[in-house]
Amino acid sequence: VPANASLVGEHAFSGQGVPESFKFAIGAAQDLMPPIALRQAQAGGATQLEWAALPTARAYFIAAMGAKEGSENEAVFWTSSEQREIGMGLVDYQTNPAVDRWLKEGVLLAPGVTQCAVPKGIFGDGGSAMLRMVAYGSEINLAHPPRPADPKVAWEPEWAVKIRVKSVANAMLGMDIEEMTRGAGGQAPSSGEPAPPPPKEDANPLNPTNLLKGILGR
């Protein structure tokens, strides 16, 4: 998707069997969300996460998963939630009521929050983890004709549209997304020396690199 792409404006669908009324407008609140510019830095042993607030984000959620240091069969989960929440299903589209409810319960970060810290020692002194972050946009549901205010009135819409938006970032804990992009480019060192051989494949499914490959489809 080009950086200047936008969904704002009038949209219409046509074709055999498609109602002529299938036309609707998308506003700025449901436009494509910008990427999450996630930055990471070490501060007293903790990993400080920072990002620029997205203008249409309703809330944020961050989750990290990695193998426990010294163990190949035990996984460790950390999330930005104030509650005990693994969050495996939260890095996905969510309804507006669900986001609002989880904000009140402290499961999600408020839209004005721009930083969070992963405490020292969560994954061991030398452990690594896969980090995932999501910014939730606002969902809208459109239909024609609109639903009547009186629930007793019969309603048979000619068409209905659900629009959901989100922005998701994937990274290794302690490594900026830009650093990962540069590392994945496979560029030779600027000094002209041959590039080092790729690391050996690790079959352990809890290895954070393998988890990230599975999510990104690489």
C-alpha positions as CSV (number, residue, x, y, z in Angstrom):
1,V,0.0,0.0,0.0
2,P,1.6,3.4,-1.0
3,A,2.5,5.7,1.9
4,N,0.0,8.3,0.6
5,A,-2.9,5.9,0.1
6,S,-6.2,6.8,1.6
7,L,-9.7,5.3,1.8
8,V,-11.4,8.6,2.6
9,G,-14.2,9.5,0.1
10,E,-17.1,8.0,-1.7
11,H,-17.2,4.3,-2.5
12,A,-19.6,2.2,-4.7
13,F,-20.0,-1.4,-5.7
14,S,-21.7,-2.5,-9.0
15,G,-22.3,-5.8,-10.7
16,Q,-25.0,-8.4,-11.5
17,G,-27.3,-8.7,-8.5
18,V,-25.7,-5.8,-6.6
19,P,-28.2,-3.1,-5.5
20,E,-27.8,0.3,-7.2
21,S,-27.9,1.9,-3.7
22,F,-24.6,0.2,-2.7
23,K,-22.8,3.5,-2.2
24,F,-21.3,4.9,1.0
25,A,-18.7,7.3,2.3
26,I,-15.6,6.6,4.4
27,G,-14.5,9.4,6.8
28,A,-11.1,10.2,8.2
29,A,-11.7,8.1,11.4
30,Q,-11.8,4.9,9.3
31,D,-8.9,5.8,6.9
32,L,-5.8,3.6,6.7
33,M,-3.9,3.9,9.9
34,P,-0.2,4.9,9.8
35,P,2.4,2.4,10.9
36,I,3.5,2.2,14.6
37,A,6.9,3.8,14.9
38,L,8.0,1.7,17.8
39,R,11.4,2.5,19.4
40,Q,13.2,0.5,22.0
41,A,15.9,1.5,24.4
42,Q,17.5,-0.1,27.5
43,A,17.0,1.8,30.8
44,G,18.4,0.3,34.0
45,G,18.0,-3.2,32.6
46,A,14.4,-2.7,31.5
47,T,13.4,-2.3,27.9
48,Q,11.8,1.1,27.4
49,L,9.2,1.1,24.5
50,E,8.2,4.4,23.0
51,W,6.0,5.3,20.0
52,A,4.3,8.3,18.4
53,A,0.6,8.5,19.2
54,L,-1.6,7.6,16.2
55,P,-4.4,10.3,15.7
56,T,-7.2,7.8,15.2
57,A,-6.2,5.1,17.8
58,R,-8.7,4.2,20.4
59,A,-6.3,2.2,22.5
60,Y,-3.0,0.2,22.4
61,F,-2.0,-3.3,23.5
62,I,1.5,-4.8,23.7
63,A,2.4,-8.5,24.1
64,A,5.8,-10.3,24.3
65,M,6.4,-14.0,24.2
66,G,9.7,-15.9,24.4
67,A,11.2,-19.1,25.7
68,K,12.3,-19.0,29.4
69,E,16.0,-18.7,29.7
70,G,17.6,-22.2,30.1
71,S,14.4,-24.0,29.0
72,E,13.3,-25.1,25.6
73,N,9.8,-26.2,26.6
74,E,8.6,-23.3,28.8
75,A,7.2,-20.1,27.4
76,V,7.0,-16.7,29.1
77,F,4.3,-14.2,28.4
78,W,4.4,-10.5,29.2
79,T,1.7,-7.9,28.3
80,S,1.1,-4.2,28.9
81,S,-2.2,-5.1,30.7
82,E,-2.8,-4.2,34.3
83,Q,-4.8,-7.5,34.6
84,R,-3.6,-11.1,34.2
85,E,-4.0,-11.3,30.4
86,I,-1.9,-13.3,28.0
87,G,-3.5,-11.4,25.1
88,M,-3.1,-14.0,22.3
89,G,-6.3,-12.9,20.7
90,L,-6.0,-9.2,21.4
91,V,-3.6,-8.3,18.6
92,D,-6.4,-8.3,16.1
93,Y,-9.5,-6.2,15.2
94,Q,-11.8,-5.5,18.1
95,T,-15.3,-3.9,18.4
96,N,-15.6,-0.4,19.8
97,P,-17.6,-1.6,23.0
98,A,-14.9,-4.2,23.7
99,V,-12.1,-1.7,23.4
100,D,-13.9,0.8,25.6
101,R,-14.6,-1.9,28.3
102,W,-11.0,-3.2,28.3
103,L,-9.8,0.4,28.6
104,K,-11.8,0.8,31.8
105,E,-10.6,-2.5,33.1
106,G,-6.9,-1.6,32.5
107,V,-6.3,-4.3,29.9
108,L,-5.5,-1.8,27.2
109,L,-3.4,1.4,27.1
110,A,-5.2,4.7,26.7
111,P,-4.8,6.5,23.3
112,G,-2.7,9.2,24.9
113,V,-0.1,6.8,26.2
114,T,3.2,6.8,24.2
115,Q,5.5,4.7,26.3
116,C,5.7,1.4,28.3
117,A,8.5,-0.6,29.9
118,V,9.2,-4.3,29.9
119,P,10.7,-5.0,33.3
120,K,14.2,-6.5,33.7
121,G,14.5,-10.2,34.0
122,I,11.1,-11.1,32.5
123,F,12.8,-13.4,30.0
124,G,16.0,-13.9,31.9
125,D,19.2,-11.9,31.8
126,G,20.0,-13.2,28.3
127,G,16.6,-14.1,27.1
128,S,14.9,-12.9,23.9
129,A,11.3,-12.5,23.0
130,M,9.0,-11.6,20.1
131,L,7.1,-8.3,20.6
132,R,3.8,-7.5,19.1
133,M,1.8,-4.2,19.4
134,V,-1.6,-3.2,18.1
135,A,-3.3,0.2,17.8
136,Y,-7.1,-0.2,17.5
137,G,-9.0,2.1,15.2
138,S,-12.8,2.7,15.3
139,E,-15.2,0.3,13.8
140,I,-18.3,1.5,11.9
141,N,-21.3,-0.4,10.5
142,L,-23.2,1.0,7.6
143,A,-26.5,-0.2,6.0
144,H,-29.1,1.0,3.6
145,P,-31.7,1.8,4.5
146,P,-30.5,2.7,8.0
147,R,-31.8,0.6,11.0
148,P,-35.1,2.2,12.3
149,A,-35.0,3.7,15.8
150,D,-38.0,1.7,16.7
151,P,-36.9,-2.0,17.1
152,K,-40.5,-3.1,16.4
153,V,-40.3,-1.8,12.9
154,A,-39.4,-4.4,10.3
155,W,-35.9,-3.8,8.8
156,E,-34.6,-5.4,5.6
157,P,-31.4,-3.7,4.5
158,E,-30.4,-3.9,0.9
159,W,-26.7,-4.0,1.9
160,A,-24.5,-3.7,5.0
161,V,-20.8,-2.8,5.4
162,K,-18.5,-3.3,8.4
163,I,-15.3,-1.3,8.4
164,R,-12.5,-2.1,10.9
165,V,-9.0,-0.6,11.0
166,K,-5.9,-1.3,13.0
167,S,-2.1,-0.8,12.9
168,V,0.2,-3.6,14.0
169,A,3.9,-3.7,14.7
170,N,6.1,-6.9,15.1
171,A,9.7,-6.8,16.4
172,M,12.2,-8.6,18.5
173,L,12.4,-7.3,22.1
174,G,15.2,-4.8,22.3
175,M,15.4,-4.3,18.6
176,D,13.8,-1.4,16.7
177,I,11.6,-2.2,13.6
178,E,14.1,-0.2,11.5
179,E,16.9,-2.3,12.8
180,M,15.0,-5.5,11.9
181,T,14.3,-4.2,8.4
182,R,17.9,-3.4,7.8
183,G,19.0,-6.8,9.2
184,A,16.5,-8.6,7.0
185,G,17.7,-6.8,3.8
186,G,20.7,-9.1,3.5
187,Q,23.1,-6.2,2.6
188,A,26.8,-6.9,2.6
189,P,28.9,-4.9,5.1
190,S,29.9,-1.4,3.9
191,S,33.6,-2.3,4.4
192,G,33.5,-4.7,1.5
193,E,34.1,-7.7,3.7
194,P,31.9,-10.8,2.9
195,A,28.7,-11.0,4.8
196,P,28.7,-13.5,7.8
197,P,27.0,-16.8,7.2
198,P,23.3,-17.0,8.3
199,P,22.7,-18.4,11.7
200,K,21.8,-22.1,12.0
201,E,18.1,-22.9,12.0
202,D,16.6,-23.6,15.4
203,A,13.7,-26.1,15.3
204,N,12.4,-25.0,18.7
205,P,8.9,-23.6,18.1
206,L,9.3,-21.3,21.2
207,N,12.3,-19.6,19.7
208,P,11.2,-16.0,19.2
209,T,12.6,-15.8,15.7
210,N,10.6,-18.8,14.7
211,L,7.5,-17.3,16.2
212,L,8.0,-14.1,14.3
213,K,8.6,-16.0,11.1
214,G,5.3,-17.8,11.6
215,I,3.4,-14.5,12.1
216,L,5.0,-12.7,9.2
217,G,4.7,-15.8,6.9
218,R,8.5,-15.9,6.2
